[in-house]
Amino acid sequence: MAMLWPGRGHINPMMNLCKRLVLRDPNLIVTFVVTEEWLGFIGSDPKPKRIHFATLPNLIPSELIRVHEFTAFIDAVQTRLEDPFERLLDRLISPPPTVIIADTNVVWAVRVGARRNIPVASLWTWSATIFSLFLHSDLLEYRGHFPIRPLDSKEDEIVDYIPGLSPVRLRDLPEIFHGYSYQSFGKFKKCYDELSKAKYLLFPSVYELEPKAIDFFTSKFDFPVYATGPLILFQELSVGNDGSEPDFIKWLDEQAESSVLYISQGSFLLVSEAQMEEILEGVRESGVRFLWDPKFGWLVGASQGLKRLL
């Protein structure tokens, strides 16, 4: 059974993990739990026959507006979906679930599994390094580095005391560590306190990319920690059989190590055209080499001025 956090960046890796699992085990059946709204978004997407959808009622703010009501959205997921999930478990008796794979941010999933003696594998959909940063927010607070406030005189101080994290300027930490996101972070932190009750921890990463962070988690917890590899659509990728590589891969191979900035807009962030122009101008003026992954369909509606900046 897969219980996910309602959001595209969480649903995609969870679905891809489930696809990989059913391809490996011909006897495995997966119940993929989504809200009724999300079933409308992804219900027609191709998937193996042994992955079945089950729904929870729409008791949380819509995906279409959650960016504007994010704190309320977090509260709703953490407080309104546990009971419907338990009732769903009561109905799944043939066969009953033998394991729950739950997004780490679903705070009640580990508790539910413990009450029912169902082992829970916690899937963290970001990097292991970022998770280490989140877990050690107390160290940031102790050093006066959290929350980060705009124009803080400490923004250029170096954070070099987080296990698995290379030295980094305070200003370059993820946005959630900045002042206006402090309340949201506090709500997510409850999930990390529950993690010790899980039976497995999964990262969509490669050990060789994050050995220090993954080694830290292996030593911290008394249950297995796995790097699953990138949870992307391997099976759906269209790859030419002539052995050629995409141009952007060839270009990346020609660049110096750690010299390229990767920019991904994701599906959650809403950015105005004026803000996008400012970002692009800043990147161009910096002179840094970059690889840009724009939001799907964004370039189609962009102005000519914005296209010229690209």
N, C-alpha and C positions, 0 to 999 in steps of 0.2 A: 504494500500500500504506500502511495506517495502523497504526502501532504505538503503542499507548497505555499510559499508566500505569494499573494496575488500581485504579480508584477512581471512584465515581460522578461526582465533580466534575471528573474528567479525561475520562471516557468520554463524557459528554453533549456537551461542546463539540466533541470530536473527531468524534463521529457527526454532529452538526449541520453541521460544516464539510464533511464528506464528502457529506451530502445536498445541500448548496448547490452543491458542485462538480459532482455528476452532473446536477443540474437545469440547469446552465449548458452542459454539454458532453454531447451525446447519444451520443458515442462513448467516454466515459470509463467504465472499470470499476474499482471499488475493492475491494481485499481488506482487510477489517477484522479485525485480529488481536487476539484476546482469549484469556484462559485458559479452560479447560474449565468452570470454575466460573462465570465471568462469562457464558459462552454460555448457561448455564442460567438466568441472571438476565434477559438481554436478547434471547435468541434469538428469542422470539416477538413482539418489538416491531415495529411497522410500519416499513418502510424501502423505498426504491426497489429494484427487482429487480437493478439493476447494482451494488449493494453486497452483497458476499458475505462471510460469516464464515469465518475460519480460526482454528484453536485451537492454543494451546501447552499442554503438560501442567501439571497443578496442582502445581508445585514450590515454591510460596510459601504462607505462612500464609493461611488462609481469610479472606475478606472479613468473615465473621461474628465473627472474633476479632482482626482486625489492629489495632484500636484499643488492645488490651491488649498486643500484641507488635509495636509499630510499628517499633522499631529492627531487629528481626529481619526484619520485612517488607521494609524498605528494602534490607537486605543481600541478601535472597533475590531481589528483582527485579533488583538490580544485578549479581548473580553467577550466577544459575541459569537465566535465560531467554535469554541471548545464544546459546548453542549450539542450543537448540530453534528459535530464530528463524532462525538460519543454515540449519538443515536444512529449515525451511519454505521459505525462499528457493530452495533447491536444487530443490524439487519444483514451484515455480511457474514453469513454462517456456512455457506456452501460454495467454496471452502472459506474458512475463517482466515483472516490475515495472520501470517506467521512472522512478519517483520514490517516495521514502519520506517520508511525513509522520509525524514522531515526536514524542511528548511530550518536552519539554525535559528532564524528570527521568529519562528512560530513558538512562542515561549511555553505554551501549554502542551506541546506534542510529547515531550519527554515524560511529563507527569502522567499523561494519559496512558502511554505505553507501560510505565512502571505500575500503574494501578491494575492494568490488565495482563501483566506478565508478558507483554509483547516487546521484544527488543527493538530499540530505536537507533537507527543510523542517522546521525546529524550531518546534513549537507550544507557546507558553507560555500556560497556561490561566488565569493570573491577570492582573492589570493590569500595564501596562508600568511604572508607578510602583513597584509592589512589586518587580518584577524588578530595577529600578535599585537599590533598597534592598538586595536580596540580593547583587548584584554588588559593591556597595561596602561589604560587611561589614568589609573591611580598614580602611576609614576609621573605622568605628564602634569597632573594636578599638584603633586608634591613639589615639582620643580617650577611651579608657576607657569606652565606651558599650556594649560587647559582650563577653561575654554580660551581660544584665540580670539582676540577682539580686533576689529578693524583699526588699522594704523597703530597697532601695538608696537611699542618700542622694542619688544623682544622678537619681532617677526624674523629677524635675520640670525637669531641664535640657532645653534646646531643641536638637533636631537640625535644623540649617539648612544643612548642607553636602553633602547628597546630590543629585546631578543629577536634576531632575525631581520632587523631593519638596518640597512646601511645608513650612515650619517646623512641627515637631510635638514634643510632649513625649516624652521617652524612654519613659515608662510606657505610651504609646499605640501604640508599635510593635507589629507582629504578635507573637503568642504565641511563635512559633518563635525569636525573638530573646531570649527569657527563659532563664534558666539551665538549667532542667531539659530544655529542648529543644535545647541546644547540640550534643549529640552527633548528633542527627538532622540538624541544619542542616549539620554538617560533612560528612555523607555526601552530601547534596544538592549541596554546593558543587562536588564533582567534576564534576557535569554541566555547570556553568557554564564550567568550564575547557575543556571539549570543544566549546563552542558555536562557536568561531571556525572550525571545520572544516565547519560547515554551509553550505548554499547559500542559504537563506532563513530569515528569522525572522518568525513570525506572532504577533500579539496579538489577542485577542478584544475589541478596544476601538475607540474612535472617535478619530481624530486630534485633533479639536477639544476633547476632554475631557482629553487628556494630551499636548499638543504638546511640552512641554519634555522629557518622558521619551522620547517616540518620536523626537524630533530627536536626543537624545543617542545612542540606539542606531543611528540612521542614520549619524551621524558616526563612531561607534566601529567599526562593521563595514564590510567592503568588499563586502558582499552586500546584496540588497534586503531591506528591512524593511517589513512590511505590517500595517496595522490593518484587520482583516477586518470590523469591526463586531461587535456582540454575537452570540455563537453560541448562540442560543436557538431554540426551536421555532416559527419564524415561520409555517411552513406548517400546523402543527397548532393554532395559536391560533384560538379561536372568537371572531370579532369581529362584532358586530351591524352590519347594513347601514343602520341609521338615523342613522349619523353621531354617535351619542352616545359619550361617554367614560365609563370606569368611575369610580365615586365616588372611589376613592383617587387617581386622576389629577387630578380636579377639586380635591380637597383639597390635593394637593401643589402645584398651580399657585397656590393661594392663600397658600402659606407664603413667608416671606422666603428669599432665596438662602442656601444652606449652613446652614439652621436645623433640618433634619430629620435625626434619627439613623436609619439603616437597620440593622435587626438581622436577620441571617439565620443560622439554626441549621445549615443544610446537612444532609447525610446522614451525616456521619462522627462528629460530636460526640455523646457520650453524657452526658446531664445528668439528675441525679436531680430529683425533684419539689421537694425542699428547696432545691437549688441554683437551680432555675427560679424559685421564689418569691423567693429572695434577689435574683436578677437583676431580676425585675419590680419588686420594691420599690425597688431602687436607681434604676431608670429613672424610676419614678413620682416618687420624692422629688427627683430632679434637676430636674424640671419641664421637661425637654427634650421637644420634639415628636418622635415616633418612628413608624416604619412597621415592623411586625414581620412577618417571614416565617417562621412556625414549621415545624418538621419535619413532613412529611406524616403525617397521622393522629394527631399528638401531642395535639391539643385534645380528641379524642374520649375519651381515657382520663384526662384531667386531672381533678383533684378539684374540688369546688364552690368550695373556698377559693381555688384557683388561678384558676379562671374568674372569680371576683369581682374578683381583682386586675386582670384584663384589662378 
